[in-house]
Amino acid sequence: MAIRVVRTVEDLKQVLDLERLVWGTDEPVPVSLLKVFAEDGGLVLLAELAGERKPVGMAVSFPGRRLDRWYLHSHMLAVLPQFRRHAVGRALKYYQLSYARDHQLAYVGWTFDPLQAKNAQFNLNVLGARATEFHRNFYGVLGDAINGAFPSHRLFVEWDGQSLKSGSGRYLAIPNNIDGLRGTDPDKALWWADRYRQKLERLMKRGYIAVGVVGKRDRSFYRLQRAEEGRAI
């Protein structure tokens, strides 16, 4: 598997195709905007099978500014389902981290759905990122194959590649299969969304950040600790 920076319209069309395949969206980021990202300070990546030029993953990022610090905002990352156990997403993220460091950006930041347990485990446990902010219905109703008509509540993640101190924690249960629940019991899925909105808004206003995911009795739980206890070491 190889990762390369892409800028041509032909390559950017492959990025768009991967977005459509993974999210099932009718409103992908257009090639014209991807071209702007690629040429004017952003980073657009394709992951391909080595020697075959077969795209299996992509990532789109650009510089952003938050709380007086410039960082690299990772807007999209997608990997074809059959390649998700091949460390493609991890390789794309580490490429972004290297780029951020080379360009004196403080960290790589992105958002994710707090109800997606696998994404949470990847972001917090595998990469070692920390979720520092909660945003209510951040993108509005997206209407794609993954998010449907549900509110797009999001956690914002900061990742600078440094280890965190471990402090005293609070725990918050994550639903086992939110995608299945959204299809079979949408009322229950909305209950989870509202429960998370209330709990994360309250905890993060009190200074908690999410630093990991732990498993207990076939369930997954966020581990949250106060931000001052989770500073990098």
Phi, psi and omega per residue, in radians:
M1 nan 2.333 -3.126
A2 -2.213 2.579 3.095
I3 -2.043 2.336 3.088
R4 -2.399 2.616 3.042
V5 -1.360 2.323 -3.081
V6 -2.122 2.554 -3.133
R7 -2.423 -0.378 -3.047
T8 -1.308 2.693 3.122
V9 -1.033 -0.676 -3.135
E10 -1.078 -0.791 3.111
D11 -1.176 -0.680 -3.123
L12 -1.166 -0.502 3.034
K13 -1.117 -0.575 3.092
Q14 -1.224 -0.619 3.046
V15 -1.073 -0.818 3.111
L16 -1.053 -0.724 3.137
D17 -1.091 -0.696 3.107
L18 -1.138 -0.677 3.098
E19 -1.062 -0.802 3.123
R20 -1.071 -0.752 -3.087
L21 -1.150 -0.748 -3.036
V22 -1.370 -0.775 -3.076
W23 -1.679 -0.252 -3.119
G24 1.073 0.613 -3.063
T25 -1.643 2.556 3.047
D26 -1.590 -0.074 -3.109
E27 -2.239 1.144 3.117
P28 -1.232 2.817 3.026
V29 -1.082 2.104 -3.027
P30 -1.179 2.720 3.130
V31 -1.027 -0.625 3.139
S32 -1.042 -0.676 3.119
L33 -1.341 -0.672 3.052
L34 -1.018 -0.646 3.120
K35 -1.105 -0.727 3.103
V36 -1.085 -0.812 3.096
F37 -0.990 -0.809 -3.050
A38 -1.155 -0.606 -3.024
E39 -1.670 -0.368 -2.958
D40 -2.181 0.969 2.977
G41 1.744 -0.127 3.114
G42 -1.647 -3.085 -3.111
L43 -2.406 2.059 3.098
V44 -2.051 2.178 -3.037
L45 -2.103 2.521 2.940
L46 -2.082 2.334 2.982
A47 -1.782 2.255 -3.046
E48 -2.311 2.656 3.000
L49 -1.115 2.259 -3.065
A50 -1.001 2.245 3.086
G51 1.412 -0.096 -3.071
E52 -2.005 -0.299 -3.041
R53 0.933 0.615 3.078
K54 -1.699 1.970 -3.107
P55 -1.174 2.272 3.097
V56 -2.154 -0.181 3.134
G57 -2.863 2.832 3.135
M58 -2.639 2.806 3.040
A59 -2.597 2.438 -3.139
V60 -2.207 2.212 -3.135
S61 -2.532 2.842 -3.127
F62 -2.765 2.752 -3.138
P63 -1.162 2.460 3.063
G64 -2.368 2.909 -3.129
R65 -2.248 2.219 -3.102
R66 -2.518 2.226 3.126
L67 0.898 0.802 3.059
D68 1.151 0.346 3.056
R69 -2.208 2.380 3.029
W70 -1.459 2.383 3.129
Y71 -2.485 2.994 3.082
L72 -1.712 2.001 -3.142
H73 -1.552 2.050 3.111
S74 -1.543 1.697 -3.015
H75 -1.352 -0.687 -3.113
M76 -2.463 2.484 2.943
L77 -2.550 2.203 -3.106
A78 -2.402 2.449 3.081
V79 -2.310 2.353 3.088
L80 -1.010 2.449 -3.039
P81 -0.917 -0.694 -3.078
Q82 -1.241 -0.138 -3.132
F83 -2.021 0.248 -3.053
R84 -1.365 -0.127 3.056
R85 -1.855 0.358 -3.110
H86 -1.976 0.337 3.089
A87 1.051 0.454 3.130
V88 -1.189 -0.828 3.136
G89 -1.050 -0.692 3.126
R90 -1.117 -0.749 3.129
A91 -1.105 -0.704 3.111
L92 -1.121 -0.727 3.137
K93 -1.130 -0.737 -3.132
Y94 -1.193 -0.523 3.035
Y95 -1.117 -0.751 3.101
Q96 -1.091 -0.730 3.131
L97 -1.085 -0.753 3.102
S98 -1.073 -0.739 3.116
Y99 -1.087 -0.771 -3.136
A100 -1.053 -0.770 3.135
R101 -1.134 -0.737 -3.134
D102 -1.111 -0.455 -3.092
H103 -1.888 0.362 3.051
Q104 0.979 0.653 3.048
L105 -1.666 2.460 -2.931
A106 -1.141 -0.629 -3.081
Y107 -2.937 3.046 2.966
V108 -1.769 2.274 -3.130
G109 -2.191 2.596 3.089
W110 -2.811 3.007 3.095
T111 -1.972 2.706 3.005
F112 -2.655 2.767 3.140
D113 -1.266 2.053 -3.090
P114 -1.145 -0.263 3.132
L115 -1.491 -0.112 -3.141
Q116 -1.578 1.740 -3.019
A117 -1.100 -0.707 -3.109
K118 -1.158 -0.706 3.080
N119 -1.107 -0.718 3.124
A120 -1.077 -0.775 3.126
Q121 -1.093 -0.733 3.133
F122 -1.127 -0.852 -3.074
N123 -1.144 -0.813 -2.994
L124 -1.596 -0.684 -3.085
N125 -1.570 -0.858 -3.079
V126 -1.261 -0.869 -3.106
L127 -1.463 -0.561 -3.078
G128 1.494 0.434 3.087
A129 -1.356 3.022 3.083
R130 -2.318 2.385 3.131
A131 -1.593 2.005 -2.950
T132 -1.857 -0.294 -3.081
E133 -2.487 2.609 3.004
F134 -1.992 2.373 3.138
H135 -2.193 2.165 -3.113
R136 -1.339 2.193 3.066
N137 0.765 0.930 -2.928
F138 -1.019 -0.763 -3.097
Y139 -1.762 0.052 -2.978
G140 1.309 -2.924 3.099
V141 -1.390 2.095 -3.029
L142 -1.487 -0.629 3.064
G143 1.260 0.269 3.114
D144 -1.567 -3.089 -3.051
A145 -1.180 -0.410 -3.108
I146 -1.604 -0.801 -3.018
N147 -1.604 -0.443 3.113
G148 0.976 -2.417 -3.102
A149 -1.729 0.278 -3.098
F150 -1.507 2.695 3.129
P151 -1.117 2.503 -3.097
S152 -1.641 1.093 3.013
H153 -1.122 2.437 -3.060
R154 -2.442 2.555 2.885
L155 -1.691 2.450 3.053
F156 -1.739 2.261 -3.047
V157 -1.887 2.439 2.968
E158 -2.028 2.334 -3.118
W159 -2.438 2.005 3.106
D160 -2.037 0.091 3.094
G161 1.433 0.016 -3.134
Q162 -1.664 2.626 3.107
S163 -1.291 2.717 -3.121
L164 -1.926 2.592 2.971
K165 -1.232 2.639 3.109
S166 -1.792 2.236 3.137
G167 -2.154 -3.082 3.100
S168 -1.150 2.503 -2.960
G169 -2.204 2.882 2.930
R170 -2.032 2.698 -3.087
Y171 -2.183 2.495 -3.103
L172 -2.402 2.097 -3.069
A173 -1.181 2.497 3.092
I174 -1.930 2.378 3.096
P175 -1.080 2.553 -3.061
N176 -1.170 -0.674 -3.046
N177 -2.594 1.401 -3.071
I178 -1.163 -0.571 3.125
D179 -1.102 -0.781 3.102
G180 -1.125 -0.700 -3.135
L181 -1.124 -0.656 3.118
R182 -1.114 -0.485 3.123
G183 -1.482 -0.631 -3.025
T184 -1.725 -0.496 -3.074
D185 -2.548 1.279 -3.071
P186 -1.047 -0.539 3.107
D187 -1.124 -0.724 3.101
K188 -1.161 -0.675 3.104
A189 -1.098 -0.697 3.087
L190 -1.168 -0.608 3.062
W191 -1.057 -0.782 3.101
W192 -1.067 -0.767 -3.123
A193 -1.052 -0.767 -3.122
D194 -1.243 -0.642 3.091
R195 -1.055 -0.784 -3.140
Y196 -1.167 -0.692 3.099
R197 -0.980 -0.853 -3.091
Q198 -1.142 -0.830 -3.049
K199 -1.222 -0.779 -3.106
L200 -1.228 -0.671 3.072
E201 -1.047 -0.758 -3.111
R202 -1.187 -0.811 -3.090
L203 -1.168 -0.721 -3.094
M204 -1.280 -0.495 3.008
K205 -1.148 -0.442 3.113
R206 -1.547 0.093 3.043
G207 1.680 0.217 3.122
Y208 -1.522 2.568 2.981
I209 -2.228 2.697 3.108
A210 -1.582 2.175 -3.028
V211 -2.092 -0.099 -3.132
G212 -3.043 2.981 3.063
V213 -2.200 2.282 3.127
V214 -2.126 2.664 3.114
G215 -1.869 2.352 3.107
K216 -2.510 2.112 3.051
R217 0.893 0.940 3.098
D218 1.098 0.354 3.068
R219 -2.191 2.725 3.063
S220 -1.929 2.518 -3.120
F221 -2.362 2.397 2.919
Y222 -1.201 2.468 2.917
R223 -1.861 2.115 -3.137
L224 -1.997 2.503 3.052
Q225 -2.470 2.857 -3.127
R226 -1.156 2.491 -3.016
A227 -1.005 -0.664 -3.103
E228 -1.195 -0.335 3.102
E229 -1.522 -0.213 -3.051
G230 -1.877 0.361 -3.138
R231 -1.167 2.650 -3.081
A232 -1.087 2.597 3.062
I233 -2.055 nan nan
